[in-house]
Amino acid sequence: MADRIIAVRKNNNGSIVEMKLSSGQVVDYKQAQQMAREGQLEHVDLTRGKDGEDHLRSQPDGDPTNNLDNMPHF
């Protein structure tokens, strides 16, 4: 069963740098990207940004409360 992101940690610039998963594991952004590539995270997608890099995004469902930027902090 895949994990879900349940909370995020941001740096001083407001960028997400770590995520807490439903299993209790804490992963950095790069680890979460790799997990998403491997299908180990639910409800997130990787999208290619204008900068040419892959970025994590919550799957669109019309509910802004589960967007990564709106998740609880830990």
Distance bins in CASP14 RR format, pairs under 12 A and 6 or more apart:
PFRMAT RR
TARGET T0000
AUTHOR 0000-0000-0000
RMODE 2
METHOD distances of the structure
MODEL  1
1 21 0 0 0 0 0 1 0 0 0 0 0
1 22 0 0 0 0 1 0 0 0 0 0 0
1 23 0 0 0 0 1 0 0 0 0 0 0
1 39 0 0 0 0 0 1 0 0 0 0 0
1 40 0 0 0 0 1 0 0 0 0 0 0
1 41 0 0 0 0 0 1 0 0 0 0 0
1 42 0 0 0 0 1 0 0 0 0 0 0
2 21 0 0 0 0 1 0 0 0 0 0 0
2 22 0 0 0 0 1 0 0 0 0 0 0
2 23 0 0 0 0 1 0 0 0 0 0 0
2 35 0 0 0 0 1 0 0 0 0 0 0
2 36 0 0 0 0 1 0 0 0 0 0 0
2 38 0 0 0 0 1 0 0 0 0 0 0
2 39 1 0 0 1 0 0 0 0 0 0 0
2 40 1 0 1 0 0 0 0 0 0 0 0
2 41 1 0 1 0 0 0 0 0 0 0 0
2 42 1 0 1 0 0 0 0 0 0 0 0
2 43 0 0 0 0 1 0 0 0 0 0 0
2 44 0 0 0 0 1 0 0 0 0 0 0
3 19 0 0 0 0 1 0 0 0 0 0 0
3 20 0 0 0 0 1 0 0 0 0 0 0
3 21 1 0 1 0 0 0 0 0 0 0 0
3 22 1 0 1 0 0 0 0 0 0 0 0
3 23 1 0 1 0 0 0 0 0 0 0 0
3 24 0 0 0 0 1 0 0 0 0 0 0
3 25 1 0 0 1 0 0 0 0 0 0 0
3 26 0 0 0 0 0 1 0 0 0 0 0
3 27 0 0 0 0 1 0 0 0 0 0 0
3 31 0 0 0 0 0 1 0 0 0 0 0
3 32 0 0 0 0 1 0 0 0 0 0 0
3 35 1 0 0 1 0 0 0 0 0 0 0
3 36 0 0 0 0 0 1 0 0 0 0 0
3 38 0 0 0 0 0 1 0 0 0 0 0
3 39 0 0 0 0 1 0 0 0 0 0 0
3 40 1 0 0 1 0 0 0 0 0 0 0
3 41 1 0 1 0 0 0 0 0 0 0 0
3 42 1 0 0 1 0 0 0 0 0 0 0
3 43 0 0 0 0 0 1 0 0 0 0 0
3 44 0 0 0 0 1 0 0 0 0 0 0
4 19 0 0 0 0 1 0 0 0 0 0 0
4 20 0 0 0 0 1 0 0 0 0 0 0
4 21 1 0 0 1 0 0 0 0 0 0 0
4 22 1 0 1 0 0 0 0 0 0 0 0
4 23 0 0 0 0 1 0 0 0 0 0 0
4 24 0 0 0 0 0 1 0 0 0 0 0
4 25 0 0 0 0 0 1 0 0 0 0 0
4 32 0 0 0 0 0 1 0 0 0 0 0
4 35 0 0 0 0 0 1 0 0 0 0 0
4 36 0 0 0 0 0 1 0 0 0 0 0
4 40 0 0 0 0 0 1 0 0 0 0 0
4 41 1 0 0 1 0 0 0 0 0 0 0
4 42 1 0 1 0 0 0 0 0 0 0 0
4 43 1 0 0 1 0 0 0 0 0 0 0
4 44 0 0 0 0 1 0 0 0 0 0 0
4 58 0 0 0 0 0 1 0 0 0 0 0
4 59 0 0 0 0 0 1 0 0 0 0 0
4 66 0 0 0 0 1 0 0 0 0 0 0
4 68 0 0 0 0 0 1 0 0 0 0 0
4 71 0 0 0 0 0 1 0 0 0 0 0
5 16 0 0 0 0 1 0 0 0 0 0 0
5 18 0 0 0 0 0 1 0 0 0 0 0
5 19 1 0 1 0 0 0 0 0 0 0 0
5 20 1 0 0 1 0 0 0 0 0 0 0
5 21 1 0 0 1 0 0 0 0 0 0 0
5 22 1 0 0 1 0 0 0 0 0 0 0
5 23 0 0 0 0 0 1 0 0 0 0 0
5 24 0 0 0 0 0 1 0 0 0 0 0
5 25 0 0 0 0 0 1 0 0 0 0 0
5 26 0 0 0 0 0 1 0 0 0 0 0
5 27 0 0 0 0 1 0 0 0 0 0 0
5 29 0 0 0 0 0 1 0 0 0 0 0
5 31 0 0 0 0 0 1 0 0 0 0 0
5 32 1 0 0 1 0 0 0 0 0 0 0
5 33 0 0 0 0 0 1 0 0 0 0 0
5 35 0 0 0 0 1 0 0 0 0 0 0
5 36 0 0 0 0 1 0 0 0 0 0 0
5 40 0 0 0 0 0 1 0 0 0 0 0
5 41 1 0 0 1 0 0 0 0 0 0 0
5 42 0 0 0 0 1 0 0 0 0 0 0
5 43 1 0 0 1 0 0 0 0 0 0 0
5 44 1 0 0 1 0 0 0 0 0 0 0
5 56 0 0 0 0 1 0 0 0 0 0 0
5 57 0 0 0 0 0 1 0 0 0 0 0
5 58 1 0 0 1 0 0 0 0 0 0 0
5 59 0 0 0 0 0 1 0 0 0 0 0
5 66 0 0 0 0 1 0 0 0 0 0 0
5 67 0 0 0 0 0 1 0 0 0 0 0
5 68 1 0 0 1 0 0 0 0 0 0 0
5 69 0 0 0 0 0 1 0 0 0 0 0
5 70 0 0 0 0 0 1 0 0 0 0 0
5 71 1 0 0 1 0 0 0 0 0 0 0
5 72 0 0 0 0 0 1 0 0 0 0 0
5 74 0 0 0 0 0 1 0 0 0 0 0
6 19 0 0 0 0 1 0 0 0 0 0 0
6 20 1 0 1 0 0 0 0 0 0 0 0
6 21 1 0 0 1 0 0 0 0 0 0 0
6 22 1 0 1 0 0 0 0 0 0 0 0
6 23 0 0 0 0 1 0 0 0 0 0 0
6 24 0 0 0 0 1 0 0 0 0 0 0
6 25 0 0 0 0 0 1 0 0 0 0 0
6 26 0 0 0 0 0 1 0 0 0 0 0
6 27 0 0 0 0 0 1 0 0 0 0 0
6 41 0 0 0 0 0 1 0 0 0 0 0
6 42 0 0 0 0 0 1 0 0 0 0 0
6 43 0 0 0 0 0 1 0 0 0 0 0
6 44 0 0 0 0 0 1 0 0 0 0 0
6 58 0 0 0 0 0 1 0 0 0 0 0
6 66 0 0 0 0 1 0 0 0 0 0 0
6 68 0 0 0 0 0 1 0 0 0 0 0
6 71 1 0 0 1 0 0 0 0 0 0 0
6 72 1 0 0 1 0 0 0 0 0 0 0
6 73 0 0 0 0 0 1 0 0 0 0 0
6 74 0 0 0 0 1 0 0 0 0 0 0
7 16 0 0 0 0 0 1 0 0 0 0 0
7 18 0 0 0 0 1 0 0 0 0 0 0
7 19 1 0 0 1 0 0 0 0 0 0 0
7 20 1 0 1 0 0 0 0 0 0 0 0
7 21 0 0 0 0 1 0 0 0 0 0 0
7 22 0 0 0 0 1 0 0 0 0 0 0
7 24 0 0 0 0 1 0 0 0 0 0 0
7 25 0 0 0 0 0 1 0 0 0 0 0
7 26 0 0 0 0 1 0 0 0 0 0 0
7 27 0 0 0 0 0 1 0 0 0 0 0
7 66 0 0 0 0 0 1 0 0 0 0 0
7 68 0 0 0 0 0 1 0 0 0 0 0
7 70 0 0 0 0 0 1 0 0 0 0 0
7 71 1 0 1 0 0 0 0 0 0 0 0
7 72 1 0 1 0 0 0 0 0 0 0 0
7 73 1 0 0 1 0 0 0 0 0 0 0
7 74 1 0 1 0 0 0 0 0 0 0 0
8 14 0 0 0 0 1 0 0 0 0 0 0
8 15 0 0 0 0 1 0 0 0 0 0 0
8 16 1 0 1 0 0 0 0 0 0 0 0
8 17 0 0 0 0 1 0 0 0 0 0 0
8 18 1 0 0 1 0 0 0 0 0 0 0
8 19 1 0 1 0 0 0 0 0 0 0 0
8 20 1 0 0 1 0 0 0 0 0 0 0
8 21 0 0 0 0 0 1 0 0 0 0 0
8 26 0 0 0 0 0 1 0 0 0 0 0
8 27 0 0 0 0 0 1 0 0 0 0 0
8 28 0 0 0 0 0 1 0 0 0 0 0
8 29 0 0 0 0 1 0 0 0 0 0 0
8 32 0 0 0 0 1 0 0 0 0 0 0
8 44 0 0 0 0 0 1 0 0 0 0 0
8 56 0 0 0 0 1 0 0 0 0 0 0
8 58 0 0 0 0 0 1 0 0 0 0 0
8 66 0 0 0 0 0 1 0 0 0 0 0
8 67 0 0 0 0 0 1 0 0 0 0 0
8 68 1 0 0 1 0 0 0 0 0 0 0
8 69 1 0 0 1 0 0 0 0 0 0 0
8 70 0 0 0 0 1 0 0 0 0 0 0
8 71 1 0 1 0 0 0 0 0 0 0 0
8 72 1 0 0 1 0 0 0 0 0 0 0
8 73 1 0 0 1 0 0 0 0 0 0 0
8 74 1 0 0 1 0 0 0 0 0 0 0
9 15 0 0 0 0 0 1 0 0 0 0 0
9 16 1 0 0 1 0 0 0 0 0 0 0
9 17 1 0 1 0 0 0 0 0 0 0 0
9 18 1 0 1 0 0 0 0 0 0 0 0
9 19 1 0 0 1 0 0 0 0 0 0 0
9 20 1 0 0 1 0 0 0 0 0 0 0
9 26 1 0 0 1 0 0 0 0 0 0 0
9 27 0 0 0 0 0 1 0 0 0 0 0
9 28 0 0 0 0 1 0 0 0 0 0 0
9 29 0 0 0 0 1 0 0 0 0 0 0
9 32 0 0 0 0 0 1 0 0 0 0 0
9 68 0 0 0 0 0 1 0 0 0 0 0
9 71 0 0 0 0 1 0 0 0 0 0 0
9 72 0 0 0 0 0 1 0 0 0 0 0
9 73 1 0 0 1 0 0 0 0 0 0 0
9 74 1 0 1 0 0 0 0 0 0 0 0
10 16 1 0 1 0 0 0 0 0 0 0 0
10 17 1 0 0 1 0 0 0 0 0 0 0
10 18 0 0 0 0 1 0 0 0 0 0 0
10 19 0 0 0 0 0 1 0 0 0 0 0
10 29 0 0 0 0 0 1 0 0 0 0 0
10 68 0 0 0 0 0 1 0 0 0 0 0
10 69 0 0 0 0 1 0 0 0 0 0 0
10 70 0 0 0 0 0 1 0 0 0 0 0
10 71 0 0 0 0 1 0 0 0 0 0 0
10 72 0 0 0 0 0 1 0 0 0 0 0
10 73 1 0 0 1 0 0 0 0 0 0 0
10 74 0 0 0 0 0 1 0 0 0 0 0
11 17 1 0 1 0 0 0 0 0 0 0 0
11 18 0 0 0 0 1 0 0 0 0 0 0
11 28 0 0 0 0 0 1 0 0 0 0 0
11 29 0 0 0 0 0 1 0 0 0 0 0
11 73 0 0 0 0 0 1 0 0 0 0 0
14 68 0 0 0 0 0 1 0 0 0 0 0
14 69 0 0 0 0 1 0 0 0 0 0 0
14 73 0 0 0 0 0 1 0 0 0 0 0
15 28 0 0 0 0 0 1 0 0 0 0 0
15 29 0 0 0 0 1 0 0 0 0 0 0
15 55 0 0 0 0 0 1 0 0 0 0 0
15 56 0 0 0 0 0 1 0 0 0 0 0
15 68 0 0 0 0 0 1 0 0 0 0 0
15 69 0 0 0 0 1 0 0 0 0 0 0
16 27 0 0 0 0 0 1 0 0 0 0 0
16 28 0 0 0 0 1 0 0 0 0 0 0
16 29 1 0 0 1 0 0 0 0 0 0 0
16 30 0 0 0 0 0 1 0 0 0 0 0
16 32 0 0 0 0 1 0 0 0 0 0 0
16 33 0 0 0 0 0 1 0 0 0 0 0
16 44 0 0 0 0 0 1 0 0 0 0 0
16 55 0 0 0 0 1 0 0 0 0 0 0
16 56 1 0 0 1 0 0 0 0 0 0 0
16 57 0 0 0 0 0 1 0 0 0 0 0
16 58 0 0 0 0 0 1 0 0 0 0 0
16 67 0 0 0 0 0 1 0 0 0 0 0
16 68 1 0 0 1 0 0 0 0 0 0 0
16 69 1 0 0 1 0 0 0 0 0 0 0
16 70 0 0 0 0 0 1 0 0 0 0 0
16 71 0 0 0 0 1 0 0 0 0 0 0
16 73 0 0 0 0 1 0 0 0 0 0 0
16 74 0 0 0 0 0 1 0 0 0 0 0
17 26 0 0 0 0 0 1 0 0 0 0 0
17 27 0 0 0 0 0 1 0 0 0 0 0
17 28 1 0 0 1 0 0 0 0 0 0 0
17 29 1 0 1 0 0 0 0 0 0 0 0
17 30 0 0 0 0 1 0 0 0 0 0 0
17 31 0 0 0 0 0 1 0 0 0 0 0
17 32 0 0 0 0 0 1 0 0 0 0 0
17 56 0 0 0 0 0 1 0 0 0 0 0
17 68 0 0 0 0 0 1 0 0 0 0 0
17 73 0 0 0 0 0 1 0 0 0 0 0
17 74 0 0 0 0 0 1 0 0 0 0 0
18 24 0 0 0 0 0 1 0 0 0 0 0
18 25 0 0 0 0 0 1 0 0 0 0 0
18 26 1 0 1 0 0 0 0 0 0 0 0
18 27 1 0 0 1 0 0 0 0 0 0 0
18 28 1 0 1 0 0 0 0 0 0 0 0
18 29 1 0 0 1 0 0 0 0 0 0 0
18 30 0 0 0 0 0 1 0 0 0 0 0
18 31 0 0 0 0 1 0 0 0 0 0 0
18 32 0 0 0 0 1 0 0 0 0 0 0
18 56 0 0 0 0 0 1 0 0 0 0 0
18 68 0 0 0 0 0 1 0 0 0 0 0
18 71 0 0 0 0 0 1 0 0 0 0 0
18 73 0 0 0 0 0 1 0 0 0 0 0
18 74 0 0 0 0 1 0 0 0 0 0 0
19 25 0 0 0 0 1 0 0 0 0 0 0
19 26 1 0 0 1 0 0 0 0 0 0 0
19 27 1 0 1 0 0 0 0 0 0 0 0
19 28 1 0 0 1 0 0 0 0 0 0 0
19 29 1 0 0 1 0 0 0 0 0 0 0
19 30 0 0 0 0 0 1 0 0 0 0 0
19 31 0 0 0 0 1 0 0 0 0 0 0
19 32 1 0 1 0 0 0 0 0 0 0 0
19 33 0 0 0 0 0 1 0 0 0 0 0
19 35 0 0 0 0 1 0 0 0 0 0 0
19 36 0 0 0 0 0 1 0 0 0 0 0
19 41 0 0 0 0 1 0 0 0 0 0 0
19 44 0 0 0 0 1 0 0 0 0 0 0
19 56 0 0 0 0 1 0 0 0 0 0 0
19 58 0 0 0 0 0 1 0 0 0 0 0
19 68 1 0 0 1 0 0 0 0 0 0 0
19 69 0 0 0 0 0 1 0 0 0 0 0
19 71 0 0 0 0 1 0 0 0 0 0 0
19 72 0 0 0 0 0 1 0 0 0 0 0
19 73 0 0 0 0 0 1 0 0 0 0 0
19 74 0 0 0 0 1 0 0 0 0 0 0
20 26 1 0 1 0 0 0 0 0 0 0 0
20 27 0 0 0 0 1 0 0 0 0 0 0
20 28 0 0 0 0 0 1 0 0 0 0 0
20 32 0 0 0 0 0 1 0 0 0 0 0
20 68 0 0 0 0 0 1 0 0 0 0 0
20 71 0 0 0 0 1 0 0 0 0 0 0
20 72 0 0 0 0 1 0 0 0 0 0 0
20 73 0 0 0 0 1 0 0 0 0 0 0
20 74 1 0 1 0 0 0 0 0 0 0 0
21 27 1 0 0 1 0 0 0 0 0 0 0
21 28 0 0 0 0 0 1 0 0 0 0 0
21 31 0 0 0 0 1 0 0 0 0 0 0
21 32 0 0 0 0 1 0 0 0 0 0 0
21 35 0 0 0 0 1 0 0 0 0 0 0
21 36 0 0 0 0 0 1 0 0 0 0 0
21 40 0 0 0 0 1 0 0 0 0 0 0
21 41 1 0 0 1 0 0 0 0 0 0 0
21 42 0 0 0 0 1 0 0 0 0 0 0
21 43 0 0 0 0 0 1 0 0 0 0 0
21 44 0 0 0 0 0 1 0 0 0 0 0
21 71 0 0 0 0 0 1 0 0 0 0 0
21 74 0 0 0 0 0 1 0 0 0 0 0
22 40 0 0 0 0 0 1 0 0 0 0 0
22 41 0 0 0 0 1 0 0 0 0 0 0
22 42 0 0 0 0 1 0 0 0 0 0 0
22 43 0 0 0 0 0 1 0 0 0 0 0
22 71 0 0 0 0 0 1 0 0 0 0 0
23 35 0 0 0 0 0 1 0 0 0 0 0
23 40 0 0 0 0 0 1 0 0 0 0 0
23 41 0 0 0 0 0 1 0 0 0 0 0
23 42 0 0 0 0 0 1 0 0 0 0 0
24 74 0 0 0 0 1 0 0 0 0 0 0
25 31 0 0 0 0 1 0 0 0 0 0 0
25 32 0 0 0 0 0 1 0 0 0 0 0
25 35 0 0 0 0 1 0 0 0 0 0 0
25 40 0 0 0 0 0 1 0 0 0 0 0
25 41 0 0 0 0 0 1 0 0 0 0 0
25 74 0 0 0 0 0 1 0 0 0 0 0
26 32 0 0 0 0 1 0 0 0 0 0 0
26 74 1 0 0 1 0 0 0 0 0 0 0
27 33 0 0 0 0 1 0 0 0 0 0 0
27 34 0 0 0 0 1 0 0 0 0 0 0
27 35 1 0 0 1 0 0 0 0 0 0 0
27 36 0 0 0 0 0 1 0 0 0 0 0
27 40 0 0 0 0 1 0 0 0 0 0 0
27 41 0 0 0 0 1 0 0 0 0 0 0
27 44 0 0 0 0 0 1 0 0 0 0 0
27 56 0 0 0 0 0 1 0 0 0 0 0
28 34 0 0 0 0 0 1 0 0 0 0 0
28 35 0 0 0 0 0 1 0 0 0 0 0
28 56 0 0 0 0 0 1 0 0 0 0 0
29 35 0 0 0 0 0 1 0 0 0 0 0
29 36 0 0 0 0 0 1 0 0 0 0 0
29 44 0 0 0 0 0 1 0 0 0 0 0
29 46 0 0 0 0 0 1 0 0 0 0 0
29 53 0 0 0 0 0 1 0 0 0 0 0
29 54 0 0 0 0 0 1 0 0 0 0 0
29 55 0 0 0 0 1 0 0 0 0 0 0
29 56 1 0 0 1 0 0 0 0 0 0 0
29 68 0 0 0 0 0 1 0 0 0 0 0
30 36 0 0 0 0 0 1 0 0 0 0 0
30 37 0 0 0 0 0 1 0 0 0 0 0
30 46 0 0 0 0 0 1 0 0 0 0 0
30 53 0 0 0 0 0 1 0 0 0 0 0
30 54 0 0 0 0 1 0 0 0 0 0 0
30 55 0 0 0 0 0 1 0 0 0 0 0
30 56 0 0 0 0 0 1 0 0 0 0 0
31 37 0 0 0 0 0 1 0 0 0 0 0
31 38 0 0 0 0 0 1 0 0 0 0 0
31 40 0 0 0 0 1 0 0 0 0 0 0
31 41 0 0 0 0 0 1 0 0 0 0 0
31 56 0 0 0 0 0 1 0 0 0 0 0
32 38 0 0 0 0 0 1 0 0 0 0 0
32 39 0 0 0 0 0 1 0 0 0 0 0
32 40 0 0 0 0 1 0 0 0 0 0 0
32 41 1 0 0 1 0 0 0 0 0 0 0
32 44 1 0 0 1 0 0 0 0 0 0 0
32 45 0 0 0 0 0 1 0 0 0 0 0
32 46 0 0 0 0 1 0 0 0 0 0 0
32 54 0 0 0 0 0 1 0 0 0 0 0
32 55 0 0 0 0 0 1 0 0 0 0 0
32 56 1 0 1 0 0 0 0 0 0 0 0
32 57 0 0 0 0 0 1 0 0 0 0 0
32 58 0 0 0 0 0 1 0 0 0 0 0
32 68 0 0 0 0 1 0 0 0 0 0 0
33 39 0 0 0 0 0 1 0 0 0 0 0
33 40 0 0 0 0 0 1 0 0 0 0 0
33 41 0 0 0 0 1 0 0 0 0 0 0
33 44 0 0 0 0 1 0 0 0 0 0 0
33 45 0 0 0 0 0 1 0 0 0 0 0
33 46 1 0 0 1 0 0 0 0 0 0 0
33 47 0 0 0 0 0 1 0 0 0 0 0
33 48 0 0 0 0 0 1 0 0 0 0 0
33 53 0 0 0 0 1 0 0 0 0 0 0
33 54 1 0 1 0 0 0 0 0 0 0 0
33 55 0 0 0 0 1 0 0 0 0 0 0
33 56 1 0 0 1 0 0 0 0 0 0 0
33 57 0 0 0 0 0 1 0 0 0 0 0
34 40 0 0 0 0 1 0 0 0 0 0 0
34 41 0 0 0 0 1 0 0 0 0 0 0
34 44 0 0 0 0 0 1 0 0 0 0 0
34 46 0 0 0 0 1 0 0 0 0 0 0
34 54 0 0 0 0 1 0 0 0 0 0 0
34 56 0 0 0 0 0 1 0 0 0 0 0
35 41 1 0 1 0 0 0 0 0 0 0 0
35 42 0 0 0 0 0 1 0 0 0 0 0
35 44 0 0 0 0 1 0 0 0 0 0 0
35 46 0 0 0 0 0 1 0 0 0 0 0
35 56 0 0 0 0 1 0 0 0 0 0 0
36 42 0 0 0 0 1 0 0 0 0 0 0
36 43 0 0 0 0 1 0 0 0 0 0 0
36 44 1 0 1 0 0 0 0 0 0 0 0
36 45 1 0 0 1 0 0 0 0 0 0 0
36 46 1 0 1 0 0 0 0 0 0 0 0
36 47 0 0 0 0 0 1 0 0 0 0 0
36 54 0 0 0 0 1 0 0 0 0 0 0
36 55 0 0 0 0 0 1 0 0 0 0 0
36 56 1 0 0 1 0 0 0 0 0 0 0
36 57 0 0 0 0 1 0 0 0 0 0 0
36 58 0 0 0 0 0 1 0 0 0 0 0
36 59 0 0 0 0 0 1 0 0 0 0 0
36 68 0 0 0 0 0 1 0 0 0 0 0
37 44 0 0 0 0 0 1 0 0 0 0 0
37 45 0 0 0 0 0 1 0 0 0 0 0
37 46 1 0 0 1 0 0 0 0 0 0 0
37 54 0 0 0 0 1 0 0 0 0 0 0
37 56 0 0 0 0 0 1 0 0 0 0 0
38 44 0 0 0 0 0 1 0 0 0 0 0
38 46 0 0 0 0 0 1 0 0 0 0 0
39 45 0 0 0 0 0 1 0 0 0 0 0
39 46 0 0 0 0 0 1 0 0 0 0 0
41 56 0 0 0 0 1 0 0 0 0 0 0
41 57 0 0 0 0 0 1 0 0 0 0 0
41 58 0 0 0 0 0 1 0 0 0 0 0
41 59 0 0 0 0 0 1 0 0 0 0 0
41 68 0 0 0 0 0 1 0 0 0 0 0
42 58 0 0 0 0 0 1 0 0 0 0 0
42 59 0 0 0 0 1 0 0 0 0 0 0
42 61 0 0 0 0 0 1 0 0 0 0 0
42 66 0 0 0 0 0 1 0 0 0 0 0
43 56 0 0 0 0 0 1 0 0 0 0 0
43 57 0 0 0 0 0 1 0 0 0 0 0
43 58 1 0 1 0 0 0 0 0 0 0 0
43 59 1 0 1 0 0 0 0 0 0 0 0
43 60 0 0 0 0 0 1 0 0 0 0 0
43 61 1 0 0 1 0 0 0 0 0 0 0
43 63 0 0 0 0 0 1 0 0 0 0 0
43 66 1 0 0 1 0 0 0 0 0 0 0
43 67 0 0 0 0 0 1 0 0 0 0 0
43 68 0 0 0 0 1 0 0 0 0 0 0
43 71 0 0 0 0 0 1 0 0 0 0 0
44 54 0 0 0 0 0 1 0 0 0 0 0
44 55 0 0 0 0 0 1 0 0 0 0 0
44 56 1 0 1 0 0 0 0 0 0 0 0
44 57 1 0 0 1 0 0 0 0 0 0 0
44 58 1 0 1 0 0 0 0 0 0 0 0
44 59 1 0 0 1 0 0 0 0 0 0 0
44 60 0 0 0 0 0 1 0 0 0 0 0
44 61 0 0 0 0 0 1 0 0 0 0 0
44 66 0 0 0 0 0 1 0 0 0 0 0
44 67 0 0 0 0 0 1 0 0 0 0 0
44 68 1 0 0 1 0 0 0 0 0 0 0
44 71 0 0 0 0 0 1 0 0 0 0 0
45 54 0 0 0 0 1 0 0 0 0 0 0
45 55 0 0 0 0 1 0 0 0 0 0 0
45 56 1 0 0 1 0 0 0 0 0 0 0
45 57 1 0 1 0 0 0 0 0 0 0 0
45 58 1 0 0 1 0 0 0 0 0 0 0
45 59 1 0 1 0 0 0 0 0 0 0 0
45 60 0 0 0 0 1 0 0 0 0 0 0
45 61 0 0 0 0 0 1 0 0 0 0 0
45 68 0 0 0 0 0 1 0 0 0 0 0
46 52 0 0 0 0 0 1 0 0 0 0 0
46 53 0 0 0 0 1 0 0 0 0 0 0
46 54 1 0 1 0 0 0 0 0 0 0 0
46 55 1 0 0 1 0 0 0 0 0 0 0
46 56 1 0 0 1 0 0 0 0 0 0 0
46 57 1 0 0 1 0 0 0 0 0 0 0
46 58 0 0 0 0 0 1 0 0 0 0 0
46 59 0 0 0 0 0 1 0 0 0 0 0
47 53 0 0 0 0 1 0 0 0 0 0 0
47 54 1 0 0 1 0 0 0 0 0 0 0
47 55 1 0 1 0 0 0 0 0 0 0 0
47 56 0 0 0 0 1 0 0 0 0 0 0
47 57 1 0 1 0 0 0 0 0 0 0 0
47 58 0 0 0 0 0 1 0 0 0 0 0
47 59 0 0 0 0 0 1 0 0 0 0 0
47 60 0 0 0 0 0 1 0 0 0 0 0
47 68 0 0 0 0 0 1 0 0 0 0 0
48 54 1 0 0 1 0 0 0 0 0 0 0
48 55 1 0 0 1 0 0 0 0 0 0 0
48 56 0 0 0 0 0 1 0 0 0 0 0
48 57 0 0 0 0 0 1 0 0 0 0 0
49 55 1 0 1 0 0 0 0 0 0 0 0
49 56 0 0 0 0 0 1 0 0 0 0 0
49 57 0 0 0 0 1 0 0 0 0 0 0
55 68 0 0 0 0 1 0 0 0 0 0 0
55 69 0 0 0 0 0 1 0 0 0 0 0
56 67 0 0 0 0 0 1 0 0 0 0 0
56 68 1 0 0 1 0 0 0 0 0 0 0
56 69 0 0 0 0 0 1 0 0 0 0 0
56 71 0 0 0 0 0 1 0 0 0 0 0
57 66 0 0 0 0 0 1 0 0 0 0 0
57 67 0 0 0 0 1 0 0 0 0 0 0
57 68 1 0 0 1 0 0 0 0 0 0 0
57 69 0 0 0 0 1 0 0 0 0 0 0
58 64 0 0 0 0 1 0 0 0 0 0 0
58 65 0 0 0 0 0 1 0 0 0 0 0
58 66 1 0 1 0 0 0 0 0 0 0 0
58 67 1 0 1 0 0 0 0 0 0 0 0
58 68 1 0 1 0 0 0 0 0 0 0 0
58 69 0 0 0 0 1 0 0 0 0 0 0
58 70 0 0 0 0 1 0 0 0 0 0 0
58 71 0 0 0 0 1 0 0 0 0 0 0
59 66 0 0 0 0 1 0 0 0 0 0 0
59 67 0 0 0 0 1 0 0 0 0 0 0
59 68 0 0 0 0 0 1 0 0 0 0 0
60 66 0 0 0 0 0 1 0 0 0 0 0
60 67 0 0 0 0 1 0 0 0 0 0 0
61 67 0 0 0 0 1 0 0 0 0 0 0
62 70 0 0 0 0 0 1 0 0 0 0 0
63 70 0 0 0 0 1 0 0 0 0 0 0
63 71 0 0 0 0 0 1 0 0 0 0 0
64 70 1 0 1 0 0 0 0 0 0 0 0
64 71 0 0 0 0 0 1 0 0 0 0 0
65 71 0 0 0 0 1 0 0 0 0 0 0
65 72 0 0 0 0 0 1 0 0 0 0 0
66 72 0 0 0 0 0 1 0 0 0 0 0
END
